[in-house]
Amino acid sequence: MNYTKILRWLWIGAATFFFGIVFLLLVVYWNPFNLFGALPSIDVLENPESDQASIVYSSDGKILGKFYNEVNRTDVVYKELPPVLINALLATEDSRFYDHSGVDIKGIVAIVPSLLLGKKRGSSTLTQQLAKNLFSLRRSEEYTGVLDNTIVHKIKEWFIAIQLEKSYSKQEILLMYLNTVEFGNNSYGIKSAAKKYFGKNVSELTLQEASLLIGLLKGPSFYNPRRKPEKALNRRNTVIDQMAKYEYLSTAEATVAKTKPLGLKFQDDGESSGLAPHFRNYLKKIMFNWCKEHDLHLYEDGLKIYTTIDTRMQAAAEEAVRKHMSFLQKEFNKNWSKSDPWTKSDPDLIKRLAKTTSHYKEFSEELNGNEGLIMQEMKKKIPMEVFTWHGRVDTVMSPIDSIRHSLKMLRTGLFSMDPKNGFVRAWVGNIDYAYYPFDHVIQGKRQAGSTFKPILYAYAMEEKGLTPDSKFPDAPISIPVPGGQPWTPNNSNGKFSNEEITLRQALARSVNSISAQLMNLVGPDSLVSFAKRMGVKSPLEATPSLCLGTGDVTLFEMVNAYSVFVNEGIWVQPQFLLRIEDKYGNILEEFNTTSRHVINEETAYNMIELLKGSVEEAGGTSVDLRGKFNIQGDLGGKTGTTQESADGWFMGITPNLVTGVWVGGEKRVIHFSTMTYGQGARMALPVWAYYMQGVQKNGEVGYPASTFIKPDGNSAAVTSDKGNLLDDGMLPEEIAEPEEKQVYDGF
């Protein structure tokens, strides 16, 4: 074997590789024919153009929220950085930080072969990581060439890192790094992270807290302490071990520190914080479409978005939900203290939902899909955060029990609008946005129960010339069903009085036999068509039972339909936008609602009289509004309860405000087992009452007016030629989701 020849070829190969690397570095730096894209200067990197958040305003001039880019950061100065934070960073990310000039030659030797083989490898210095962060903020066509790949990006980072080391001191580089790096949960920069995770200033961070934050740098999502506390704890302890390794801590100090809990005090300043988060999420989807059509960027162009939401009314709505739902949840928990609501009707529910969680998927990878072993792991307790009406609680709970806890939480929606102009005044989509983002105003479709009856009554009066005083016998009736057995409904109490009662009394007491007789008069197909005229766009099955509210509808649709009664028979498109301005205040678009006459004025006013009967008539289902809740002024309403108490509704009207409330479980099998609280009058009506109490206390809002005014017969529908983002009541397909999609991972 000719060792000399082999050695010579090895030297030639090494030299070729070395000069090849040098050549590659030079051509990337010179960038001939813009093959690789230009290198941004230090001035450009240091002063990136600031994206301007779009601001959402309420009708009373308050800021509801902002739509901004991911990089939501605030900066600190170096003296605010505690030594424990810097030590944790250096020990974990770059122990030779003070010994290199931006690029670690040893790291390059290790990383280049890996990159050439298409493999990812770490070993970047802090300066290189900073270079990457800054360069990613400036990535554009000017800095992107024809030959743009991972190797080119890495080389550019080396050059930028060297420039940074020449231009800044080590302290300045550390500061810039900590001010720009991502810590997860939409926190960029150490100041934002310290506030978000611990509610502290950076200078107040302890050893354990600093170690946790530095540990997140390796993978903010993978080590998310809210969703994966066990992984976050292990990663934090790894950082502490690194500090001991490099003698920033003694072994004894590290041992003690690792026994401490995470100690999170999470402060949510993102989409789930502030008023009307579900509304803002819906608005964001609408605005994305609008911006696309107008060649604008929601997160960058500093738009000013003026909405019809009133913060005082929204606050009253959210407080009403909190007040009643916290009480109702206690009663629900008592009701099911010895078993789960779904045990008999859907015993496999928990197991099915468990398979949708990230915990299950992670265990599945670790245990090669062995379902028995996976479920054993799913039953082991781990630290997590769960929603309760006492606040978010840090606890120890198994993933299976967290699913059970989440399922047992009752859900709700509240939607309130001015029927005269369509202005949406309050929107509560669920009990909590962070845990339950599904929106029961516009996404949730559930059976309307007896709240659908007023639509039937209105159509019967419109078509058959009936009045509130028209009488029908409270007696059994059978309606023929083509190809099936006749339909014979019972009253809710299972009894018939066999007495003639007025339509006002019948609706007030929610008598099913009268609704069935009216359905027999008008027919299911005609009722479906009429409901669409009233604003109900959800598909409805044309069956006799529709008169009792068996169709699935949204709260948004029902409030829209009831508004016709108060607005003299005129359907008005709900309006949540007033105008959009650019960052300089120039009006880009103004919005007015669309309206049209759908029933005559007399029918509309008769329906007001019928709905007032629910509050005023003996046996009316809404009499508590006066006696128990002391709601003043003219008002009317209708309760609704579906089969087995799966849904509780209340639709309430005042002279210039129509508000609907829905309450129920996430799944239809989750409901009260008795009618004590399992009815609309107990589940939903109190939320409406507390909301109206809050509105009436705040006289500045102008709601509600005290008296319904009988129309003079001279009103006319007006259709605006200005835009509405929900033209004709149609919902964007991607928003009108039919089923609730919930994640059961806890946090």
DABELCOR-V121847 format. One record per residue. N is the residue number from 0. SS is DSSP state (h for helix, s for strand, l for the rest). D_FIRST is the distance of its C-alpha to the first C-alpha in whole Angstrom. Layout:
N:SS:D_FIRST
N:SS:D_FIRST
//
This chain:
0:l:0
1:l:4
2:h:6
3:h:9
4:h:9
5:h:9
6:h:11
7:h:13
8:h:14
9:h:15
10:h:17
11:h:18
12:h:19
13:h:21
14:h:23
15:h:24
16:h:25
17:h:27
18:h:29
19:h:29
20:h:31
21:h:33
22:h:34
23:h:35
24:h:37
25:h:39
26:h:40
27:h:41
28:h:43
29:h:44
30:l:45
31:h:45
32:h:47
33:h:48
34:l:45
35:l:44
36:l:48
37:l:49
38:l:49
39:l:52
40:l:54
41:h:55
42:h:58
43:h:58
44:h:56
45:h:58
46:l:61
47:l:61
48:l:64
49:l:65
50:l:66
51:s:70
52:l:71
53:s:73
54:s:76
55:s:79
56:s:82
57:l:85
58:l:88
59:l:90
60:l:87
61:l:85
62:s:81
63:s:80
64:s:76
65:s:73
66:s:71
67:l:68
68:l:64
69:l:62
70:l:61
71:l:65
72:l:64
73:l:66
74:l:64
75:l:65
76:l:65
77:h:62
78:h:65
79:h:65
80:l:62
81:l:62
82:h:59
83:h:58
84:h:58
85:h:55
86:h:54
87:h:53
88:h:52
89:h:49
90:h:48
91:h:47
92:h:46
93:l:45
94:l:45
95:l:43
96:l:46
97:l:47
98:l:44
99:l:43
100:l:44
101:l:44
102:l:40
103:l:38
104:h:35
105:h:33
106:h:35
107:h:34
108:h:30
109:h:31
110:h:33
111:h:31
112:h:28
113:h:31
114:h:33
115:h:31
116:l:30
117:l:34
118:l:34
119:l:37
120:l:37
121:l:39
122:l:39
123:l:41
124:l:43
125:h:47
126:h:47
127:h:45
128:h:47
129:h:50
130:h:49
131:h:48
132:h:51
133:h:53
134:h:51
135:h:52
136:h:56
137:l:55
138:l:53
139:l:55
140:h:54
141:h:54
142:h:51
143:l:49
144:l:47
145:l:46
146:l:43
147:l:44
148:l:41
149:h:40
150:h:38
151:h:40
152:h:43
153:h:40
154:h:40
155:h:43
156:h:44
157:h:42
158:h:44
159:h:47
160:h:46
161:h:45
162:h:49
163:h:50
164:h:49
165:h:50
166:h:54
167:l:55
168:l:55
169:h:53
170:h:56
171:h:57
172:h:54
173:h:54
174:h:58
175:h:57
176:h:54
177:h:57
178:h:59
179:h:57
180:l:55
181:s:56
182:s:57
183:s:58
184:l:62
185:l:62
186:s:62
187:s:60
188:l:60
189:h:61
190:h:64
191:h:65
192:h:62
193:h:64
194:h:68
195:h:66
196:h:65
197:h:67
198:l:70
199:l:69
200:l:69
201:h:65
202:h:66
203:h:68
204:l:64
205:l:64
206:h:60
207:h:60
208:h:61
209:h:59
210:h:56
211:h:57
212:h:57
213:h:54
214:h:52
215:h:54
216:l:51
217:l:48
218:l:50
219:l:54
220:l:55
221:l:52
222:l:54
223:l:57
224:l:60
225:l:63
226:l:61
227:l:58
228:h:59
229:h:57
230:h:54
231:h:56
232:h:56
233:h:53
234:h:52
235:h:54
236:h:53
237:h:50
238:h:51
239:h:53
240:h:50
241:h:48
242:h:51
243:h:51
244:h:47
245:l:47
246:l:51
247:l:53
248:l:55
249:l:55
250:h:54
251:h:58
252:h:59
253:h:56
254:h:57
255:h:60
256:h:60
257:l:58
258:l:61
259:l:63
260:l:63
261:l:62
262:l:66
263:l:66
264:l:69
265:l:68
266:l:70
267:l:70
268:l:71
269:l:69
270:l:71
271:l:72
272:l:74
273:l:78
274:l:80
275:l:80
276:h:76
277:h:77
278:h:79
279:h:76
280:h:73
281:h:75
282:h:76
283:h:73
284:h:72
285:h:75
286:h:74
287:h:70
288:h:72
289:h:75
290:h:72
291:h:70
292:h:73
293:l:74
294:l:70
295:l:70
296:l:68
297:l:70
298:l:68
299:l:67
300:s:71
301:l:73
302:l:76
303:s:79
304:s:80
305:s:83
306:s:84
307:l:87
308:l:86
309:l:89
310:h:87
311:h:90
312:h:91
313:h:87
314:h:87
315:h:90
316:h:88
317:h:85
318:h:88
319:h:90
320:h:86
321:h:85
322:h:89
323:h:89
324:h:86
325:h:85
326:h:89
327:h:88
328:h:85
329:h:86
330:h:89
331:h:86
332:h:84
333:h:87
334:h:88
335:l:84
336:l:84
337:l:83
338:l:81
339:l:79
340:l:81
341:l:79
342:l:78
343:l:81
344:l:80
345:l:76
346:l:75
347:l:71
348:h:72
349:h:70
350:h:67
351:h:67
352:h:67
353:h:64
354:l:61
355:l:62
356:l:61
357:h:58
358:h:58
359:h:58
360:h:55
361:h:53
362:h:54
363:h:53
364:h:49
365:h:49
366:l:50
367:l:49
368:l:52
369:l:54
370:h:58
371:h:59
372:h:57
373:h:57
374:h:61
375:h:61
376:h:59
377:h:61
378:l:64
379:l:63
380:s:64
381:s:63
382:s:64
383:s:65
384:s:68
385:s:71
386:s:74
387:s:77
388:l:81
389:l:80
390:s:77
391:s:74
392:s:73
393:s:70
394:s:70
395:s:68
396:s:68
397:s:66
398:h:64
399:h:67
400:h:70
401:h:69
402:h:69
403:h:73
404:h:74
405:h:73
406:h:75
407:h:78
408:l:78
409:l:81
410:s:80
411:s:83
412:s:84
413:s:86
414:s:87
415:s:90
416:s:91
417:l:94
418:l:96
419:l:98
420:l:95
421:l:92
422:s:91
423:s:88
424:s:89
425:s:87
426:s:84
427:s:82
428:l:80
429:l:79
430:l:79
431:l:76
432:l:74
433:l:71
434:l:71
435:l:73
436:l:72
437:l:74
438:l:77
439:l:80
440:l:82
441:l:80
442:l:77
443:l:79
444:l:81
445:s:84
446:s:87
447:l:90
448:h:92
449:h:96
450:h:95
451:h:94
452:h:98
453:h:100
454:h:98
455:h:100
456:h:103
457:h:103
458:h:102
459:h:105
460:h:107
461:h:106
462:h:106
463:h:109
464:l:111
465:l:111
466:l:112
467:l:111
468:l:115
469:l:114
470:s:114
471:s:112
472:s:113
473:l:110
474:l:110
475:l:107
476:l:106
477:l:104
478:s:102
479:l:101
480:l:97
481:l:97
482:l:95
483:l:95
484:l:97
485:l:100
486:s:99
487:l:101
488:l:100
489:l:101
490:l:102
491:l:100
492:l:103
493:l:103
494:l:107
495:l:109
496:l:112
497:l:114
498:l:115
499:s:115
500:s:113
501:s:113
502:h:109
503:h:109
504:h:110
505:h:107
506:h:104
507:h:105
508:h:105
509:l:102
510:l:104
511:h:102
512:h:105
513:h:106
514:h:102
515:h:102
516:h:106
517:h:105
518:h:101
519:h:104
520:h:106
521:h:103
522:l:100
523:h:96
524:h:95
525:h:97
526:h:97
527:h:93
528:h:94
529:h:96
530:h:93
531:h:91
532:h:94
533:l:94
534:l:90
535:l:89
536:l:86
537:l:84
538:l:84
539:l:87
540:l:88
541:l:92
542:l:93
543:h:96
544:h:95
545:h:93
546:h:97
547:h:96
548:l:92
549:l:90
550:l:88
551:s:85
552:s:85
553:l:84
554:h:86
555:h:86
556:h:87
557:h:90
558:h:91
559:h:91
560:h:93
561:h:96
562:h:96
563:h:98
564:h:101
565:h:101
566:l:101
567:l:104
568:l:102
569:s:99
570:s:95
571:s:93
572:l:90
573:l:88
574:s:87
575:l:85
576:s:84
577:s:86
578:s:84
579:s:81
580:s:81
581:l:78
582:l:77
583:l:80
584:l:82
585:l:83
586:s:84
587:s:81
588:s:83
589:s:86
590:l:87
591:l:90
592:l:90
593:l:91
594:s:95
595:s:97
596:s:100
597:l:99
598:l:102
599:l:106
600:h:107
601:h:109
602:h:107
603:h:105
604:h:107
605:h:108
606:h:105
607:h:105
608:h:108
609:h:107
610:h:104
611:h:106
612:h:108
613:h:105
614:h:106
615:h:109
616:l:110
617:l:111
618:l:108
619:l:106
620:l:102
621:l:102
622:l:105
623:h:103
624:h:102
625:h:106
626:h:107
627:l:103
628:l:102
629:l:105
630:l:103
631:l:106
632:l:107
633:l:107
634:l:104
635:s:103
636:s:100
637:s:98
638:s:96
639:s:94
640:s:93
641:l:90
642:h:90
643:h:89
644:h:89
645:l:86
646:s:87
647:s:90
648:s:91
649:s:94
650:s:95
651:s:97
652:s:99
653:s:101
654:l:103
655:l:100
656:s:97
657:s:95
658:s:93
659:s:91
660:s:89
661:s:87
662:s:86
663:s:84
664:l:81
665:l:77
666:l:77
667:l:81
668:l:81
669:l:81
670:l:85
671:l:88
672:l:89
673:l:93
674:l:95
675:l:96
676:l:93
677:l:91
678:l:94
679:h:93
680:h:96
681:h:94
682:h:91
683:l:91
684:h:95
685:h:94
686:h:91
687:h:94
688:h:96
689:h:94
690:h:93
691:h:97
692:h:98
693:h:95
694:h:96
695:h:100
696:h:99
697:l:98
698:h:101
699:h:99
700:h:96
701:l:99
702:l:99
703:l:100
704:l:104
705:l:107
706:l:108
707:l:107
708:l:109
709:l:111
710:l:110
711:l:113
712:l:111
713:l:110
714:l:107
715:l:104
716:l:100
717:l:99
718:l:95
719:l:93
720:l:91
721:l:89
722:l:86
723:l:85
724:l:81
725:l:82
726:h:84
727:h:87
728:h:85
729:l:82
730:l:79
731:l:76
732:l:74
733:l:71
734:l:74
735:l:76
736:l:74
737:l:76
738:l:74
739:l:73
740:l:69
741:l:69
742:l:66
743:l:66
744:l:64
745:l:66
746:l:65
//
